[in-house]
């Protein structure tokens, strides 16, 4: 990096001000990504606070879940049902670049904070609406949590053991997908504003986001006329591509073509498998995966997971042991990539908090603030408004 590079030491979103009316997960995840990158995020909360302040796990009475997805923000308490609270929110919106909300359609309009009114009053404002099903369509008014979206998107129907019931994925992927696409939409609208001088209303649905996050399933349903079925921890279309048992646990392997399969067969001491007509192509290998799995697991049964993964990796075959979530976060790779960095909380001390994963040249990682106490910045922000110094 050149010493005179103007980007050195600067986070990409410094100078961008975000007014965040969102709560729970999807919207706050979106604005947390922006806060990580230097945006000033003003979180507007009702007097009782974001629901996530009251959901565990807890430490010392503070929600660690709230800490995770509201890092680096400022908290302002406003009662939007009151005339003064709504007026203060409108005044704040006029001083911000981005507004993010995740109420049901129509709620912000009732507060006098709808997109049409605010974007007319503030033409440069990027107004981001995050909801379960978007601002249009027959389901627009339905309540939606992550599990509802997983159920309706098809993800749950194709997740689980082949002979078992549908299963929910292990984390709130609909909310996270929505938060990611909301951040993406915000950045596109800001980029366009730099050229046009005008903001846009960004309409983001969790349902749309999760459906769009499954391109293989989409291809099979839309183009091939297929209905993806549950396949457990094995790939639906390729083999060997999944999880297999070893002496002390499970490992994963991913073989996607004939050349790699020949290398894999040689690596496990069974080169003849590459010439077996049952395994002559990727589709045939998937069709005959149970027979192939017997060969793989008979080889792995006398070996520990780490040695299996190491041997295959040395041969250039994608393979890995299964890790628990704590093992993944504590891994040397996660440490080297600084996926989590420390923040200091006035009551909880030092917390290791996730950080957005993209690395930008010249932009530092870490050095962030903990999530705010409820209303910690109310007086500061409102006083700035009264003095005309909000931005």
N, C-alpha and C positions, 0 to 999 in steps of 0.2 A: 504494500500500500504506500503510495506517494505521500510524503509528509505534508504537502500542501493540498491534499485531497480534501475538498470541502465537506465530504460526507464522513470523514474520520471522526469517531467519537460521538456521532449524532445518530439518534434513533430515527427511522424513516418517517414516523408520524408525529414528530415534534411540531408543535404549532397547530395541530388539529384539535378542535374541541368537540367533545361528544356529550350530548345530553341523553342519559340512559334511564328510560322509564321501565326497563324490563326487569323481570324477576324470575326466580327459580333457576332454570338452566340454559335454555337455548339462547335467549337474548344476552344474559350475563356472560356466557361463554364467548359470544361474538365480541362484546365490548372488552372482555379480558384480553383477547388477542390484540386488540387495538391499544389497550393500556400498556401491554408488554412492549409495544413498538413505539412508545413515547407519547401517545395521544393523552390529552387531559380528559378523563372520563368522569363526569359528574353524575352520580347515581341518585336519582330522585326516588325516595322511599316514602311510604305512608307512615303515620305515627307508630304503627306496630312493627314496621320494618318488613323487609323482604321475607317471604315464607321460609327461605333457606336459612335464615338466622335461627330458625326454630327446629331444624332437622339435623340429626346427628350424622357422624360421630361428633361428640363434644369433648372439649378440654377446658376445664375451668369455667364452664357455662357458655363458652363460645363455640359456635358451630365451625368445625374444620372444613366442612363442605362449602360453607359460605366463604371461608377464607380462601379456598382453592379457586373459586370462579369469580371472585370479586377483588382479587389482588390489584393493587395500584390505583384504585378508584377513590373518589371523594364522595361523601354521603351528605345529601341535603334532604331534610324531612319537609315535605309539603303535603298538605291535605288538598288533593285535587278536587274534592267535592265542595270545598269552600271557594268563595269568590276570590279571596286574597291569594290562596294557594294556586289556583288556576292562572291568575294574573301574573304571579311570579314565574310560573312555568313558561308562560308565553313570552315574558320578557327575557328569560334565560334562552329560550329557543332562538330568539333574534340575535343572540350573541354567540351561537354555536354553528359549527360546520355540519354536524351530523346529529340527527335525533333517532334513537332506537326505541321501539316500543313493542311489547308482545302481549297486549290485551286482545280480547276477542274483537272482531270487526265491529265498529260502531262505538266502542267505549271511549276512545280518545275524542271522538266527535262530541260526545255528551259532556266532556270536560272543556269543550271549546278549543281542543288541541288537535283536531283532525288534520290530515295531510292537506286537504284542499285549502283550508283556511291558512294554515301556517306556511305552506309553500307559496301561496299568493302574497302573503305579507313578507316572506323571506325567500326571494327567488333563488338564492344560492344554497338554500338548505337541502341537504340530502336526508330524506325522511325514510326510515327503514321500518317496515311493519313485519314482524315475525309472528306467525300464528299457526295453528295446527293445520288448517286447510287453505289458507290464503284468503284474500279479500273477495274472491269470486267463487262460483261453483255451488252445487247443492249442499255440500257439507260445511260451508264456510262458518256456520254458527255452532257447529258441534263442539263440545268440550273435547280436549285432546291432551293426553299425557303420552309419554314415550311408549309405554306398552300398547296403547291404543293404535299408535302409528305403526309400530312393529307388526301388530296383528293385521292391519288393513293393507300394509304395503306388500305383503307376500314374504317378507323376511322370516317371520315366525313359522310360516307354513313349510319353508324349505330348510329350517334349522332343527337339528336333533338327530337322534339315531334313526337308521333306516326303518326299523320296525317299532319305533317309539312315537310318542305324541309330539306335536309341535312344541318348540321351546323358544323362550325369549333369549336374545343375545345377552351376554354377560355384563354389558354396560348400557348406558342410555344413548344408544347410537342414533336414534331419531333426533334427539335434542342436539347432540354434537354435530350431526350432519347439517341440521338447520342453522346452528351457530356458525359453522364454517362457511356455508353458502351465503349467510347474511353478511359476514365479514367480506367475502369475495364480492358480493353485490355492492357493498359500501365502497370498496376500493375502485370498482369500475365506475361507479357514479361520480366519485371524487375526481378520477382521471378525466372523465368526460366534462366535468364542470370546469376543469382547468382550461379546456379548449372552448367550451360554449359559454361559460360564465353563469350557467344555470344548473341548479340541482335537479334531482329526480325523486319520485316516490318509488322506493324499492319494495316490492311485494314478495315476501318469502314465506313459503309453506313448509312445515316439517314433513308433511306427506310427500310433497313434490321432491324434497331433498333426499329423503331416504329411498324412494323409488329410483331416483336418478343415481344413487350411489351403488346400484347393483347392475352394472352394464352387461355382465355375462347372463344374468337372469333375463334382462330386457331383450337381449339378442335371441335367446331361446324362445321367449314368449311372443315377441313381436314379429320375428322373421322366420323362425324355424317351426312355429306352431306347436311348441312343446310346453309342458307343464313341469318345471323343475321339481324334483322330489327330494326328500330328506336323504342324505348320504352320510350322516354322522361326521366323522373327522376325515373322511376321504373326499377327494375332489370328484365332482359330478361327472366330469368328462375325460379325465386323464388318470393314468396309473403307471408306476407307483407314485402317487401324489397325495400324501396324507400322513397319518400317524400310525406307528407300528410299535409293538412291544419289544423290549429288550429285557435283560436279566433284572435290572433294578428300576425300571420305569419305562417311559415312552419317548420316542424320538420322531421327528418329522423328516420326510424326504420329498423332494419335488423333482420329478423327471418328466419332461414335457416333449421329448423327441426321441427318435430311434437311435441317433448317435449317442445321446446321453444314457439311454437305457443299456446300450452295449457296454459303456464304461461302468455303469452301475453293476451289471451282471458280473463283469470281471472283478470288480472291487469286492463283491461278496463271495468270490470264489466259485461262481456258477456261470461261467461264460456261455455255457450251452443254452441258457435261457434266451439269449439274444436270437438264437436260431429256432426256437420253439414256435411252431405256427400259431399257437394260442396267443403269443406275445409279439407278433410280427409288426403290429402297428399300435399307435396310441389308443385308438378306439377298441381294438381287440384286447389290449392289456386291461382297459377299464372293464370290458365285458367279462373278462376272466380274472378280475382282480382277486377274488377269494383264493383261487389256486396260487396266484402270484404271491399273495400275502403269506401263505403257508411257507413258501421258500424263504421269504425275507425273514420271517419271525423264527424259523428254525436256525437260521444263521445268527440272528441277533440274540437268541435266547441264552447263549453262553457268554455274552459280552455286556459290559455295562454301557449305559447310555452315552456317557462322555466319550468313551473310546469309539463307539459306533459313529457318533457325529464327527469326531476328529478324523477318523479313517476316511469317511466319505468326503468330507470337506477337502482333505488333502488331495483327493482324486478329482476335485473340481465339481463335485456333485452337491447341489444345495441340500444341506441337512443341518439339523439342530436338535438339541434336547428341548423338552418342554420346560418352560420356566414358570414359576409362580409370579404373581404381580410384584411382590417385594423383591424377588430375584431380578426381575426385569429392570426395575428402577435402580437397583444397586449394582447393576452390571457395569463392567469397565466401559462398555460402549456408551451406555446412558450417561455415565459420569463424564466421559470425554466430550460428548455432544452437549453437555450442560442442559439436559432436558428439564431438570429442576434446579433452582437456585435459591439461596437463602433470603428470607426477609425477616425483619425484626418487628415483633408485635409488642405493644407496651405491656400487655398482661401475660401473653403466652411465651414470650421470649423469641428465640430463633425458630422459624418454621421453614421446612424445605417445601417449596411451592412450585408446581409445574409452570413452565414457561412455553410460549408459542415455539414451534419447532423449527421455523425457517431461519437460516443464518444469512445475514446481510453483510457484505463486506464493509468494514469500517464501523459497524454498529455494535456496541458492547452488549453483552448479555449480563444478567444479574443487575444489582443496584436498584431493585424495585422496592416499592412500599407494600406493606401488608394491607389487607382489606380494612376499610375504615370502620370505626365504631359508628353506631347509628346516629345520624345527624351531626357527625363531628365537624362538618364544614358548612353547616347551614348559615351561621352568622357571617362567616367569612365571605361566602358567595353572595348572600343577599346584600351585605354592606357594599361589595364591589358593584352590584347592580345599581344601588342607590347613588353611588358616586360616579356611575358611568364608566367604570373600570373593569367590567366583566370580561372583556377580551383585550 
